[in-house]
């Protein structure tokens, strides 16, 4: 099927195809291992599928590896098919419905103004990891905010130390964008901007204490999905706010 380079499969079609290949092997067939391995390599490299692919796809790089897993696990074809169906159900449903987080799209569109694939990838990874890898989501959220600050500082020709922490980077860019609390006499706005600084500080501290960025001892601190969603949501909102402010400053009529 993949031998014809003119055939361009959608992500949904690729997921459906790899499910079919696994089902064929689970029923005693002998599907093309090269096709499976090629499809798998393509899918695991897609940022939008980070943390969403079935474990059986992530874990098993070849049809033969999958067979050593599924054969002793279930004795009947029906049980194997049901297992595969359950593994793929959530992802296929999401792809078929075009399901997205309603808060995700506006942030994605705003971050595109940075013209940085890395930032887009970090946000996608952070959003996708919240349920299955909360610690990883926290790490990605921190990296997203840090990269956003550095990119804006670069665009505004403001020097910074590559090892500076996020609160320091945020203070520099927010001051340049007239977003520092001390730059506003309005008490209400000053409180909001002060809260933004506190959020940035909190994201930095959360990453240091609850994430996969550091080794853990015998009593590790792990983020729950709700903590990850909060961290990713606020990091995305703060990044988008900075980008929108920069865009308004450089092109008020844009």
TORKOL-4160 file (C-alpha; in steps of 0.2 Angstrom, whole numbers, padded with zeros to 4 digits, m for minus):
254
<pt num="1" X="0000" Y="0000" Z="0000"/>
<pt num="2" X="0014" Y="0012" Z="0004"/>
<pt num="3" X="0024" Y="0008" Z="m0011"/>
<pt num="4" X="0015" Y="0021" Z="m0022"/>
<pt num="5" X="0023" Y="0038" Z="m0017"/>
<pt num="6" X="0008" Y="0047" Z="m0024"/>
<pt num="7" X="m0004" Y="0040" Z="m0011"/>
<pt num="8" X="m0005" Y="0053" Z="0003"/>
<pt num="9" X="m0014" Y="0047" Z="0018"/>
<pt num="10" X="m0021" Y="0058" Z="0032"/>
<pt num="11" X="m0017" Y="0055" Z="0050"/>
<pt num="12" X="m0034" Y="0047" Z="0052"/>
<pt num="13" X="m0031" Y="0035" Z="0038"/>
<pt num="14" X="m0013" Y="0030" Z="0044"/>
<pt num="15" X="m0020" Y="0026" Z="0062"/>
<pt num="16" X="m0034" Y="0016" Z="0054"/>
<pt num="17" X="m0022" Y="0007" Z="0043"/>
<pt num="18" X="m0010" Y="0003" Z="0057"/>
<pt num="19" X="m0025" Y="m0004" Z="0067"/>
<pt num="20" X="m0029" Y="m0015" Z="0053"/>
<pt num="21" X="m0012" Y="m0022" Z="0051"/>
<pt num="22" X="m0011" Y="m0026" Z="0070"/>
<pt num="23" X="m0029" Y="m0034" Z="0069"/>
<pt num="24" X="m0023" Y="m0045" Z="0054"/>
<pt num="25" X="m0008" Y="m0051" Z="0064"/>
<pt num="26" X="m0019" Y="m0054" Z="0079"/>
<pt num="27" X="m0030" Y="m0065" Z="0069"/>
<pt num="28" X="m0016" Y="m0076" Z="0063"/>
<pt num="29" X="m0012" Y="m0066" Z="0047"/>
<pt num="30" X="0005" Y="m0060" Z="0040"/>
<pt num="31" X="0003" Y="m0042" Z="0036"/>
<pt num="32" X="0018" Y="m0032" Z="0029"/>
<pt num="33" X="0030" Y="m0028" Z="0043"/>
<pt num="34" X="0038" Y="m0014" Z="0033"/>
<pt num="35" X="0022" Y="m0005" Z="0030"/>
<pt num="36" X="0018" Y="m0006" Z="0049"/>
<pt num="37" X="0036" Y="0000" Z="0054"/>
<pt num="38" X="0035" Y="0014" Z="0042"/>
<pt num="39" X="0018" Y="0020" Z="0047"/>
<pt num="40" X="0023" Y="0018" Z="0066"/>
<pt num="41" X="0038" Y="0029" Z="0063"/>
<pt num="42" X="0028" Y="0042" Z="0055"/>
<pt num="43" X="0015" Y="0042" Z="0068"/>
<pt num="44" X="0026" Y="0043" Z="0083"/>
<pt num="45" X="0035" Y="0058" Z="0076"/>
<pt num="46" X="0019" Y="0068" Z="0075"/>
<pt num="47" X="0019" Y="0081" Z="0089"/>
<pt num="48" X="0000" Y="0082" Z="0088"/>
<pt num="49" X="m0001" Y="0063" Z="0093"/>
<pt num="50" X="0011" Y="0065" Z="0107"/>
<pt num="51" X="0004" Y="0055" Z="0122"/>
<pt num="52" X="m0011" Y="0050" Z="0112"/>
<pt num="53" X="m0005" Y="0034" Z="0102"/>
<pt num="54" X="m0010" Y="0017" Z="0109"/>
<pt num="55" X="0003" Y="0009" Z="0120"/>
<pt num="56" X="0004" Y="m0006" Z="0109"/>
<pt num="57" X="0010" Y="0006" Z="0095"/>
<pt num="58" X="0022" Y="0015" Z="0106"/>
<pt num="59" X="0029" Y="m0001" Z="0114"/>
<pt num="60" X="0031" Y="m0013" Z="0099"/>
<pt num="61" X="0041" Y="m0007" Z="0084"/>
<pt num="62" X="0037" Y="m0022" Z="0073"/>
<pt num="63" X="0023" Y="m0034" Z="0069"/>
<pt num="64" X="0033" Y="m0048" Z="0077"/>
<pt num="65" X="0036" Y="m0039" Z="0093"/>
<pt num="66" X="0017" Y="m0036" Z="0094"/>
<pt num="67" X="0014" Y="m0054" Z="0091"/>
<pt num="68" X="0024" Y="m0060" Z="0106"/>
<pt num="69" X="0014" Y="m0048" Z="0116"/>
<pt num="70" X="m0004" Y="m0052" Z="0110"/>
<pt num="71" X="m0002" Y="m0071" Z="0107"/>
<pt num="72" X="m0001" Y="m0077" Z="0125"/>
<pt num="73" X="m0012" Y="m0063" Z="0132"/>
<pt num="74" X="m0028" Y="m0069" Z="0123"/>
<pt num="75" X="m0032" Y="m0086" Z="0116"/>
<pt num="76" X="m0046" Y="m0081" Z="0104"/>
<pt num="77" X="m0047" Y="m0069" Z="0089"/>
<pt num="78" X="m0062" Y="m0060" Z="0097"/>
<pt num="79" X="m0053" Y="m0056" Z="0113"/>
<pt num="80" X="m0038" Y="m0049" Z="0103"/>
<pt num="81" X="m0049" Y="m0039" Z="0091"/>
<pt num="82" X="m0058" Y="m0031" Z="0106"/>
<pt num="83" X="m0041" Y="m0027" Z="0115"/>
<pt num="84" X="m0035" Y="m0018" Z="0099"/>
<pt num="85" X="m0052" Y="m0009" Z="0097"/>
<pt num="86" X="m0051" Y="m0003" Z="0115"/>
<pt num="87" X="m0033" Y="0003" Z="0112"/>
<pt num="88" X="m0038" Y="0013" Z="0097"/>
<pt num="89" X="m0055" Y="0019" Z="0101"/>
<pt num="90" X="m0051" Y="0036" Z="0110"/>
<pt num="91" X="m0038" Y="0042" Z="0097"/>
<pt num="92" X="m0049" Y="0037" Z="0082"/>
<pt num="93" X="m0064" Y="0045" Z="0089"/>
<pt num="94" X="m0054" Y="0061" Z="0092"/>
<pt num="95" X="m0048" Y="0061" Z="0074"/>
<pt num="96" X="m0064" Y="0057" Z="0067"/>
<pt num="97" X="m0073" Y="0071" Z="0076"/>
<pt num="98" X="m0059" Y="0083" Z="0074"/>
<pt num="99" X="m0060" Y="0085" Z="0093"/>
<pt num="100" X="m0049" Y="0099" Z="0100"/>
<pt num="101" X="m0048" Y="0108" Z="0117"/>
<pt num="102" X="m0059" Y="0124" Z="0115"/>
<pt num="103" X="m0046" Y="0134" Z="0124"/>
<pt num="104" X="m0032" Y="0127" Z="0113"/>
<pt num="105" X="m0035" Y="0134" Z="0096"/>
<pt num="106" X="m0034" Y="0153" Z="0100"/>
<pt num="107" X="m0018" Y="0150" Z="0109"/>
<pt num="108" X="m0011" Y="0140" Z="0094"/>
<pt num="109" X="m0016" Y="0153" Z="0082"/>
<pt num="110" X="m0008" Y="0167" Z="0092"/>
<pt num="111" X="0008" Y="0158" Z="0095"/>
<pt num="112" X="0010" Y="0156" Z="0076"/>
<pt num="113" X="0015" Y="0174" Z="0075"/>
<pt num="114" X="0032" Y="0169" Z="0083"/>
<pt num="115" X="0036" Y="0159" Z="0067"/>
<pt num="116" X="0044" Y="0146" Z="0078"/>
<pt num="117" X="0040" Y="0127" Z="0075"/>
<pt num="118" X="0048" Y="0124" Z="0092"/>
<pt num="119" X="0035" Y="0134" Z="0101"/>
<pt num="120" X="0021" Y="0126" Z="0092"/>
<pt num="121" X="0028" Y="0109" Z="0095"/>
<pt num="122" X="0030" Y="0113" Z="0114"/>
<pt num="123" X="0012" Y="0119" Z="0116"/>
<pt num="124" X="0005" Y="0104" Z="0107"/>
<pt num="125" X="0016" Y="0092" Z="0117"/>
<pt num="126" X="0011" Y="0100" Z="0133"/>
<pt num="127" X="m0008" Y="0099" Z="0129"/>
<pt num="128" X="m0007" Y="0081" Z="0124"/>
<pt num="129" X="0003" Y="0075" Z="0139"/>
<pt num="130" X="m0009" Y="0082" Z="0153"/>
<pt num="131" X="m0018" Y="0066" Z="0155"/>
<pt num="132" X="m0005" Y="0052" Z="0153"/>
<pt num="133" X="0011" Y="0061" Z="0157"/>
<pt num="134" X="0007" Y="0076" Z="0169"/>
<pt num="135" X="0025" Y="0078" Z="0174"/>
<pt num="136" X="0030" Y="0079" Z="0156"/>
<pt num="137" X="0017" Y="0092" Z="0153"/>
<pt num="138" X="0023" Y="0103" Z="0166"/>
<pt num="139" X="0041" Y="0102" Z="0159"/>
<pt num="140" X="0034" Y="0106" Z="0142"/>
<pt num="141" X="0024" Y="0121" Z="0148"/>
<pt num="142" X="0039" Y="0129" Z="0157"/>
<pt num="143" X="0049" Y="0127" Z="0141"/>
<pt num="144" X="0035" Y="0135" Z="0131"/>
<pt num="145" X="0035" Y="0150" Z="0142"/>
<pt num="146" X="0054" Y="0151" Z="0142"/>
<pt num="147" X="0056" Y="0150" Z="0123"/>
<pt num="148" X="0042" Y="0163" Z="0120"/>
<pt num="149" X="0051" Y="0175" Z="0132"/>
<pt num="150" X="0068" Y="0172" Z="0123"/>
<pt num="151" X="0061" Y="0173" Z="0105"/>
<pt num="152" X="0052" Y="0190" Z="0109"/>
<pt num="153" X="0068" Y="0197" Z="0117"/>
<pt num="154" X="0078" Y="0191" Z="0102"/>
<pt num="155" X="0065" Y="0200" Z="0091"/>
<pt num="156" X="0067" Y="0216" Z="0101"/>
<pt num="157" X="0086" Y="0215" Z="0102"/>
<pt num="158" X="0086" Y="0214" Z="0120"/>
<pt num="159" X="0101" Y="0204" Z="0128"/>
<pt num="160" X="0099" Y="0191" Z="0140"/>
<pt num="161" X="0109" Y="0177" Z="0148"/>
<pt num="162" X="0105" Y="0160" Z="0140"/>
<pt num="163" X="0105" Y="0153" Z="0158"/>
<pt num="164" X="0093" Y="0166" Z="0165"/>
<pt num="165" X="0077" Y="0159" Z="0174"/>
<pt num="166" X="0060" Y="0162" Z="0168"/>
<pt num="167" X="0055" Y="0176" Z="0181"/>
<pt num="168" X="0070" Y="0186" Z="0175"/>
<pt num="169" X="0066" Y="0184" Z="0157"/>
<pt num="170" X="0048" Y="0188" Z="0160"/>
<pt num="171" X="0053" Y="0204" Z="0169"/>
<pt num="172" X="0064" Y="0210" Z="0155"/>
<pt num="173" X="0051" Y="0207" Z="0141"/>
<pt num="174" X="0036" Y="0213" Z="0151"/>
<pt num="175" X="0045" Y="0229" Z="0155"/>
<pt num="176" X="0049" Y="0232" Z="0137"/>
<pt num="177" X="0031" Y="0228" Z="0132"/>
<pt num="178" X="0025" Y="0240" Z="0146"/>
<pt num="179" X="0017" Y="0226" Z="0156"/>
<pt num="180" X="0027" Y="0228" Z="0172"/>
<pt num="181" X="0015" Y="0232" Z="0187"/>
<pt num="182" X="0026" Y="0247" Z="0191"/>
<pt num="183" X="0022" Y="0255" Z="0174"/>
<pt num="184" X="0003" Y="0257" Z="0177"/>
<pt num="185" X="m0005" Y="0269" Z="0189"/>
<pt num="186" X="m0022" Y="0260" Z="0188"/>
<pt num="187" X="m0024" Y="0249" Z="0203"/>
<pt num="188" X="m0034" Y="0236" Z="0195"/>
<pt num="189" X="m0023" Y="0233" Z="0180"/>
<pt num="190" X="m0008" Y="0234" Z="0192"/>
<pt num="191" X="m0015" Y="0219" Z="0202"/>
<pt num="192" X="m0018" Y="0209" Z="0186"/>
<pt num="193" X="m0001" Y="0212" Z="0180"/>
<pt num="194" X="0006" Y="0208" Z="0197"/>
<pt num="195" X="m0004" Y="0192" Z="0197"/>
<pt num="196" X="0004" Y="0188" Z="0180"/>
<pt num="197" X="0022" Y="0189" Z="0187"/>
<pt num="198" X="0016" Y="0178" Z="0202"/>
<pt num="199" X="0010" Y="0165" Z="0189"/>
<pt num="200" X="0026" Y="0165" Z="0180"/>
<pt num="201" X="0035" Y="0162" Z="0196"/>
<pt num="202" X="0024" Y="0148" Z="0201"/>
<pt num="203" X="0026" Y="0139" Z="0184"/>
<pt num="204" X="0045" Y="0140" Z="0186"/>
<pt num="205" X="0044" Y="0133" Z="0204"/>
<pt num="206" X="0032" Y="0120" Z="0199"/>
<pt num="207" X="0043" Y="0114" Z="0185"/>
<pt num="208" X="0058" Y="0113" Z="0198"/>
<pt num="209" X="0048" Y="0103" Z="0211"/>
<pt num="210" X="0035" Y="0093" Z="0201"/>
<pt num="211" X="0040" Y="0088" Z="0183"/>
<pt num="212" X="0051" Y="0076" Z="0174"/>
<pt num="213" X="0066" Y="0088" Z="0173"/>
<pt num="214" X="0075" Y="0082" Z="0188"/>
<pt num="215" X="0078" Y="0065" Z="0196"/>
<pt num="216" X="0067" Y="0059" Z="0210"/>
<pt num="217" X="0071" Y="0051" Z="0227"/>
<pt num="218" X="0061" Y="0038" Z="0236"/>
<pt num="219" X="0046" Y="0050" Z="0239"/>
<pt num="220" X="0044" Y="0058" Z="0222"/>
<pt num="221" X="0032" Y="0073" Z="0219"/>
<pt num="222" X="0020" Y="0070" Z="0204"/>
<pt num="223" X="0008" Y="0081" Z="0196"/>
<pt num="224" X="m0010" Y="0076" Z="0194"/>
<pt num="225" X="m0018" Y="0079" Z="0177"/>
<pt num="226" X="m0028" Y="0093" Z="0184"/>
<pt num="227" X="m0011" Y="0101" Z="0190"/>
<pt num="228" X="m0004" Y="0099" Z="0173"/>
<pt num="229" X="m0019" Y="0106" Z="0164"/>
<pt num="230" X="m0018" Y="0122" Z="0175"/>
<pt num="231" X="0000" Y="0124" Z="0172"/>
<pt num="232" X="m0001" Y="0121" Z="0154"/>
<pt num="233" X="m0016" Y="0132" Z="0152"/>
<pt num="234" X="m0008" Y="0147" Z="0162"/>
<pt num="235" X="0008" Y="0145" Z="0152"/>
<pt num="236" X="m0001" Y="0145" Z="0136"/>
<pt num="237" X="m0011" Y="0160" Z="0141"/>
<pt num="238" X="0004" Y="0170" Z="0147"/>
<pt num="239" X="0014" Y="0166" Z="0131"/>
<pt num="240" X="m0001" Y="0171" Z="0120"/>
<pt num="241" X="m0003" Y="0187" Z="0130"/>
<pt num="242" X="0015" Y="0192" Z="0127"/>
<pt num="243" X="0014" Y="0188" Z="0109"/>
<pt num="244" X="m0002" Y="0198" Z="0107"/>
<pt num="245" X="0005" Y="0213" Z="0116"/>
<pt num="246" X="0021" Y="0212" Z="0105"/>
<pt num="247" X="0011" Y="0211" Z="0089"/>
<pt num="248" X="0000" Y="0226" Z="0095"/>
<pt num="249" X="0015" Y="0236" Z="0099"/>
<pt num="250" X="0024" Y="0233" Z="0082"/>
<pt num="251" X="0008" Y="0233" Z="0071"/>
<pt num="252" X="m0006" Y="0242" Z="0080"/>
<pt num="253" X="m0018" Y="0241" Z="0065"/>
<pt num="254" X="m0013" Y="0222" Z="0061"/>
